[in-house]
Amino acid sequence: MSSRLDLFIDRMVSQRACLDYAISETAGMGGPIYELGLGNGRTYHHIRNRVTGRDILVFERAVASHPDSTPPPELTVLGEVTDTLPATLAQRGAVASLIHADLGGHNRAKNDAFARLISPLVEPLLAPGGLMVSSDRMYFDALEELPLPTGAVPERCFVYRRPAG
Ligand SMILES: C[S@@+](CC[C@H](N)C(=O)[O-])C[C@H]1O[C@@H](n2cnc3c(N)ncnc32)[C@H](O)[C@@H]1O
């Protein structure tokens, strides 16, 4: 049986593998990247280190990140994602080249319920050809689930794509 340490390590290794894959797959796209859940800012810092030429818009209810990993105010969307995702769709449309969601806590059932709730809010934000990486299984209608890249652990990370039209 996996220990909590095993699960944590698997999640971190999977996030990195899936983010690197998704960044590479969407490198030719110019639309912004949406980071849902800043937390300490580790994944934001990773994305920022590896991406040039695309804005990274961060969605968070309360910023409490490491100082090195804090996005500028003009690229921070403060509030509950259930409010801010629909507002962003109304303002910008389906432009995101990559969406990364790491919004969950320790309760798996709660994480799953929240993933079901926000899936229809996330889906329309993605541009054709764009990728979505999530720490929780999502429930999309039109996005296809992709095989995990090398290094990612099944069930610890999920990757989806909006078909290119
Ligand atoms: C697990 S942490 C993210 C960790 C981050 N990926 C990192 O590498 O440091 C989850 C974050 O999502 C935020 N969050 C959770 N639910 C949210 C919601 N409904 N609206 C906005 N932010 C939320 C929490 O405040 C928390 O900071």
The ligand as a Gaussian input file, in Angstrom:
#p B3LYP/6-31G(d) Opt

LIG

0 1
 C       -2.789000      22.449000      -3.493000
 S       -2.730000      24.210000      -3.530000
 C       -1.897000      24.564000      -5.053000
 C       -0.430000      24.227000      -4.969000
 C        0.383000      24.737000      -6.151000
 N        0.116000      23.965000      -7.361000
 C        1.854000      24.694000      -5.848000
 O        2.616000      24.052000      -6.607000
 O        2.298000      25.324000      -4.867000
 C       -4.396000      24.629000      -3.885000
 C       -4.694000      26.121000      -3.931000
 O       -5.959000      26.293000      -4.563000
 C       -6.661000      27.343000      -3.934000
 N       -8.091000      27.105000      -4.124000
 C       -8.770000      25.989000      -3.752000
 N      -10.073000      26.111000      -4.063000
 C      -10.220000      27.331000      -4.648000
 C      -11.338000      28.022000      -5.186000
 N      -12.575000      27.493000      -5.133000
 N      -11.142000      29.247000      -5.741000
 C       -9.878000      29.791000      -5.749000
 N       -8.786000      29.171000      -5.267000
 C       -8.954000      27.966000      -4.692000
 C       -6.257000      27.268000      -2.466000
 O       -6.397000      28.521000      -1.843000
 C       -4.812000      26.786000      -2.559000
 O       -3.925000      27.883000      -2.482000

